[in-house]
Amino acid sequence: MAGAIAHLTGGREVVVAESGQGILGPWLVPVGNEAPDIRTHPLFARCIEAFLRETLGTELKFMHPQLFRTKAETLQAAALKSSPGWMQTHSCPRDARHVSIDHTLRQCGVCSACLLRRQSVFSAGLRESDPYYWNDLRAPSLDEARLPGGRAATDNDYRIAKAGVLSNTQLAAFTDSSEGKRRIPEAAQELAESIHETPQEVETKLGRLLQKHTDEWNEFVGAQGPDSFISQWRSIVQC
């Protein structure tokens, strides 16, 4: 859609604003039996560019300016420009049927996207004004984390929350894992071809990104205290 709009308006570039964890994390470390997700990845963008060139005769470039930044670093850059617009964004994929209180849609606060958002806001030293549905991450259980008026958590809610902790924990542990040590050089080679940099440059940048995510995630979970349900779940995952 963005490519079609750029074509119709005479644009030459489409900016993909997603940060490195969102672009590269689901590609490097799929959760469970999921296939690698490349929907915002440069590999997929090059294919879309070729498709639009053949079908519309337009020369477009999909740009990824935050590719090697964490979401926290992206938020810090926005804050330095006094841009409050990030607070109006919505990261949670869950809909009003599941996370509404008094007819007001809330972000759930515990899915993978919400946990990454909360980690990033914390690491950037920022604050959000609107509470999440499961807001208190220092609580010892998911049910005790919910806002007043919220319903009891279902098995599906627990699965989504545990998958959120799992995805962030696995990405944080990736560089030190046997899979990561094998996969990162291969990934760097593949990614380098799509962004026209050397594999060595990409591997260095990718390593820095993954280490920064690890530091941010560990600091964020640690700040919730040892009795937090996410601290308990992370310990299980790491075992």
PENOR-V446220 format. One record per residue. PHI is phi in whole degrees, 0 to 359 (NA if undefined). PSI is psi in whole degrees, -180 to 180 (* if undefined). NEAR is the number of other C-alpha atoms within 8 Angstrom. Layout:
BEGIN
phi:PHI psi:PSI near:NEAR
phi:PHI psi:PSI near:NEAR
END
This chain:
BEGIN
phi:NA psi:-44 near:4
phi:297 psi:-39 near:6
phi:294 psi:-41 near:9
phi:295 psi:-41 near:7
phi:295 psi:-42 near:9
phi:299 psi:-41 near:13
phi:298 psi:-46 near:12
phi:290 psi:-27 near:7
phi:259 psi:3 near:6
phi:81 psi:16 near:6
phi:286 psi:160 near:10
phi:238 psi:-12 near:9
phi:224 psi:145 near:9
phi:240 psi:123 near:12
phi:266 psi:121 near:8
phi:266 psi:109 near:9
phi:277 psi:-7 near:7
phi:300 psi:146 near:11
phi:273 psi:175 near:13
phi:300 psi:-40 near:14
phi:298 psi:-40 near:12
phi:287 psi:-34 near:8
phi:281 psi:-48 near:14
phi:262 psi:-28 near:10
phi:302 psi:-53 near:11
phi:293 psi:-18 near:13
phi:278 psi:-42 near:10
phi:281 psi:-41 near:9
phi:228 psi:75 near:11
phi:298 psi:144 near:13
phi:272 psi:131 near:9
phi:62 psi:-131 near:4
phi:262 psi:16 near:5
phi:293 psi:151 near:6
phi:282 psi:154 near:5
phi:305 psi:134 near:9
phi:260 psi:117 near:7
phi:238 psi:26 near:12
phi:298 psi:-30 near:6
phi:245 psi:14 near:9
phi:278 psi:147 near:9
phi:303 psi:-31 near:12
phi:301 psi:-45 near:9
phi:289 psi:-38 near:10
phi:299 psi:-39 near:10
phi:296 psi:-35 near:10
phi:292 psi:-41 near:8
phi:295 psi:-40 near:8
phi:301 psi:-45 near:12
phi:295 psi:-40 near:8
phi:297 psi:-46 near:8
phi:293 psi:-32 near:13
phi:295 psi:-42 near:11
phi:285 psi:-38 near:8
phi:273 psi:-37 near:6
phi:248 psi:-8 near:7
phi:67 psi:28 near:7
phi:247 psi:142 near:8
phi:260 psi:103 near:8
phi:241 psi:149 near:14
phi:238 psi:129 near:8
phi:267 psi:119 near:12
phi:258 psi:143 near:8
phi:234 psi:74 near:10
phi:293 psi:-21 near:7
phi:255 psi:19 near:11
phi:305 psi:-41 near:9
phi:251 psi:22 near:9
phi:251 psi:147 near:12
phi:284 psi:165 near:14
phi:298 psi:-34 near:13
phi:297 psi:-42 near:13
phi:293 psi:-36 near:10
phi:295 psi:-43 near:11
phi:295 psi:-39 near:12
phi:298 psi:-41 near:9
phi:296 psi:-39 near:8
phi:294 psi:-41 near:11
phi:295 psi:-36 near:9
phi:296 psi:-25 near:7
phi:267 psi:12 near:6
phi:55 psi:41 near:6
phi:259 psi:108 near:8
phi:274 psi:3 near:8
phi:299 psi:-26 near:6
phi:299 psi:-28 near:8
phi:291 psi:-19 near:6
phi:270 psi:-3 near:6
phi:280 psi:161 near:6
phi:229 psi:115 near:5
phi:266 psi:-25 near:8
phi:285 psi:132 near:10
phi:275 psi:-8 near:5
phi:282 psi:150 near:8
phi:255 psi:180 near:7
phi:296 psi:-22 near:9
phi:294 psi:-25 near:5
phi:247 psi:-25 near:6
phi:225 psi:49 near:12
phi:247 psi:143 near:12
phi:229 psi:125 near:10
phi:54 psi:43 near:5
phi:65 psi:20 near:5
phi:245 psi:122 near:7
phi:289 psi:131 near:9
phi:245 psi:154 near:11
phi:284 psi:140 near:12
phi:294 psi:-38 near:13
phi:93 psi:-8 near:12
phi:227 psi:-5 near:12
phi:287 psi:174 near:14
phi:302 psi:-44 near:13
phi:293 psi:-41 near:11
phi:292 psi:-42 near:13
phi:296 psi:-39 near:12
phi:295 psi:-41 near:10
phi:299 psi:-47 near:10
phi:293 psi:-40 near:9
phi:301 psi:-42 near:12
phi:288 psi:-41 near:14
phi:298 psi:-42 near:13
phi:298 psi:-49 near:11
phi:292 psi:-29 near:10
phi:279 psi:-6 near:10
phi:73 psi:29 near:6
phi:251 psi:175 near:7
phi:223 psi:149 near:6
phi:252 psi:147 near:7
phi:274 psi:-32 near:4
phi:267 psi:130 near:4
phi:286 psi:157 near:7
phi:273 psi:165 near:10
phi:298 psi:-54 near:14
phi:260 psi:90 near:13
phi:269 psi:-37 near:11
phi:269 psi:94 near:9
phi:285 psi:-9 near:10
phi:276 psi:-7 near:10
phi:293 psi:152 near:11
phi:282 psi:-11 near:9
phi:214 psi:160 near:8
phi:298 psi:-42 near:11
phi:299 psi:-38 near:8
phi:284 psi:-9 near:8
phi:273 psi:-12 near:13
phi:284 psi:158 near:12
phi:289 psi:156 near:10
phi:303 psi:136 near:4
phi:93 psi:-9 near:6
phi:281 psi:157 near:9
phi:278 psi:166 near:5
phi:292 psi:145 near:5
phi:290 psi:139 near:9
phi:268 psi:173 near:6
phi:301 psi:-38 near:6
phi:294 psi:-38 near:7
phi:300 psi:-43 near:8
phi:295 psi:-41 near:10
phi:298 psi:-44 near:8
phi:296 psi:-44 near:11
phi:294 psi:-43 near:11
phi:294 psi:-37 near:10
phi:295 psi:-35 near:11
phi:296 psi:-45 near:13
phi:295 psi:-42 near:15
phi:299 psi:-47 near:11
phi:296 psi:-43 near:12
phi:290 psi:-36 near:11
phi:291 psi:-43 near:12
phi:296 psi:-40 near:9
phi:294 psi:-38 near:12
phi:293 psi:-29 near:13
phi:265 psi:1 near:9
phi:296 psi:-44 near:11
phi:297 psi:-30 near:11
phi:267 psi:-4 near:7
phi:276 psi:159 near:8
phi:297 psi:-37 near:6
phi:296 psi:-42 near:7
phi:296 psi:-43 near:10
phi:297 psi:-31 near:10
phi:279 psi:-41 near:8
phi:280 psi:-36 near:9
phi:299 psi:-47 near:10
phi:299 psi:-38 near:10
phi:295 psi:-43 near:8
phi:295 psi:-40 near:9
phi:298 psi:-41 near:13
phi:297 psi:-45 near:11
phi:294 psi:-44 near:8
phi:291 psi:-36 near:12
phi:301 psi:-38 near:12
phi:294 psi:-29 near:9
phi:270 psi:-15 near:9
phi:241 psi:6 near:7
phi:60 psi:47 near:6
phi:233 psi:168 near:8
phi:282 psi:152 near:9
phi:303 psi:-35 near:11
phi:294 psi:-42 near:7
phi:298 psi:-44 near:8
phi:293 psi:-42 near:13
phi:298 psi:-39 near:11
phi:296 psi:-47 near:8
phi:293 psi:-40 near:9
phi:294 psi:-41 near:10
phi:298 psi:-41 near:9
phi:295 psi:-42 near:8
phi:300 psi:-48 near:13
phi:295 psi:-39 near:12
phi:293 psi:-39 near:10
phi:295 psi:-42 near:9
phi:299 psi:-43 near:12
phi:302 psi:-47 near:11
phi:297 psi:-44 near:9
phi:294 psi:-45 near:11
phi:295 psi:-46 near:12
phi:296 psi:-41 near:8
phi:293 psi:-41 near:8
phi:296 psi:-49 near:11
phi:295 psi:-41 near:10
phi:300 psi:-34 near:9
phi:291 psi:-18 near:6
phi:279 psi:-13 near:11
phi:92 psi:158 near:9
phi:291 psi:-20 near:7
phi:271 psi:-5 near:10
phi:297 psi:144 near:13
phi:297 psi:-33 near:12
phi:286 psi:-31 near:9
phi:295 psi:-41 near:13
phi:295 psi:-45 near:10
phi:294 psi:-39 near:10
phi:298 psi:-40 near:11
phi:299 psi:-38 near:8
phi:294 psi:-44 near:7
phi:299 psi:-44 near:8
phi:293 psi:-28 near:6
phi:288 psi:* near:4
END
